[in-house]
C-alpha cells in the first residue's frame, strides 16, 4: 500500500471512531435536554393552574354585624288611626325582631307636616300592635323628626337594630370583563350568591359554630324503634319476581 493510501485509510478510520464517540456523547445530552423541556412544561402548567388566588368566598365574605332595620309607613292626612295595610306591613316587619335580644324599637313621628295629627294617632296604634306582638313596652321609644315640607305628608319611621349575616354591596364593576389575561374572576363574581346565602340565615350564630344538642326524647325514640321492629317482613323468595 502506498503512503498516500495508508494516510487516507488512517484518516477514515479515525473519523469513524470519532463519529461514534460523538454520537455516544450526544445521545445522553439530547435525552437530558428533552427531559428538561418536559419538566419546564409541567412546571408552567402548575404555575398557570395555581395562579388563580381569588375566591368568591374571600372576595365577598359573609360577616355577622349589627344592621339597622327600618321601614317607612306612609300615613294619609285624612287617616284616623292605623289602617289594615299598615297593620299587615308592620306585623311582617316586626317578625324579624329578636325578642330574646330585645333591642329598642324606635317609632319616629313627623312634625310640621300636613299629616302630623294623623301620624300621631297612627303611632299610638303602632305601639299597641308592637306590644301585642311580644315587644316589651319599655323597649319602645317614641321620637319625632322635622318634616321637610309643611304641605307634604311624611311617613312614620319604625326602626330597630338586629344582628344579621351580610356581605358587601354587589354591583361593583371596576374593570372591563373582557380583560381576562390574568385568568381571574371579575370583581362582582359570587356576590349575589353570597348575599342570598346570608339572607337565608335565620340564626346568624349558626355560621360561628353548631348549636347545643337538645336532650334525647326517650319516649319518641322508643316509638320509632318499636315501629321498626313490628313492621311486616317481606319475603322476596316466597313472593318471587315483582310484576309491574
Secondary structure as the mmCIF struct_conf table of DSSP 4:
data_model
#
loop_
_struct_conf.conf_type_id
_struct_conf.id
_struct_conf.beg_label_comp_id
_struct_conf.beg_label_asym_id
_struct_conf.beg_label_seq_id
_struct_conf.end_label_comp_id
_struct_conf.end_label_asym_id
_struct_conf.end_label_seq_id
HELX_RH_AL_P HELX_RH_AL_P1 UNK A 3 UNK A 50
TURN_TY1_P TURN_TY1_P1 UNK A 51 UNK A 51
HELX_RH_AL_P HELX_RH_AL_P2 UNK A 56 UNK A 59
TURN_TY1_P TURN_TY1_P2 UNK A 60 UNK A 60
STRN STRN1 UNK A 63 UNK A 73
TURN_TY1_P TURN_TY1_P3 UNK A 77 UNK A 78
BEND BEND1 UNK A 81 UNK A 81
HELX_RH_AL_P HELX_RH_AL_P3 UNK A 84 UNK A 94
TURN_TY1_P TURN_TY1_P4 UNK A 95 UNK A 96
TURN_TY1_P TURN_TY1_P5 UNK A 99 UNK A 102
HELX_LH_PP_P HELX_LH_PP_P1 UNK A 103 UNK A 104
STRN STRN2 UNK A 105 UNK A 111
BEND BEND2 UNK A 112 UNK A 113
TURN_TY1_P TURN_TY1_P6 UNK A 114 UNK A 115
HELX_RH_AL_P HELX_RH_AL_P4 UNK A 116 UNK A 132
TURN_TY1_P TURN_TY1_P7 UNK A 133 UNK A 134
HELX_RH_3T_P HELX_RH_3T_P1 UNK A 137 UNK A 139
STRN STRN3 UNK A 140 UNK A 146
BEND BEND3 UNK A 148 UNK A 148
BEND BEND4 UNK A 150 UNK A 152
HELX_LH_PP_P HELX_LH_PP_P2 UNK A 153 UNK A 155
STRN STRN4 UNK A 156 UNK A 166
HELX_LH_PP_P HELX_LH_PP_P3 UNK A 168 UNK A 169
BEND BEND5 UNK A 170 UNK A 170
BEND BEND6 UNK A 175 UNK A 175
TURN_TY1_P TURN_TY1_P8 UNK A 177 UNK A 178
TURN_TY1_P TURN_TY1_P9 UNK A 181 UNK A 182
TURN_TY1_P TURN_TY1_P10 UNK A 187 UNK A 190
HELX_RH_AL_P HELX_RH_AL_P5 UNK A 191 UNK A 199
TURN_TY1_P TURN_TY1_P11 UNK A 200 UNK A 200
BEND BEND7 UNK A 202 UNK A 203
HELX_RH_3T_P HELX_RH_3T_P2 UNK A 204 UNK A 207
TURN_TY1_P TURN_TY1_P12 UNK A 208 UNK A 208
BEND BEND8 UNK A 209 UNK A 209
HELX_LH_PP_P HELX_LH_PP_P4 UNK A 210 UNK A 216
HELX_RH_AL_P HELX_RH_AL_P6 UNK A 218 UNK A 229
TURN_TY1_P TURN_TY1_P13 UNK A 230 UNK A 230
BEND BEND9 UNK A 231 UNK A 231
HELX_LH_PP_P HELX_LH_PP_P5 UNK A 232 UNK A 234
HELX_RH_AL_P HELX_RH_AL_P7 UNK A 236 UNK A 239
BEND BEND10 UNK A 241 UNK A 241
HELX_LH_PP_P HELX_LH_PP_P6 UNK A 242 UNK A 243
#
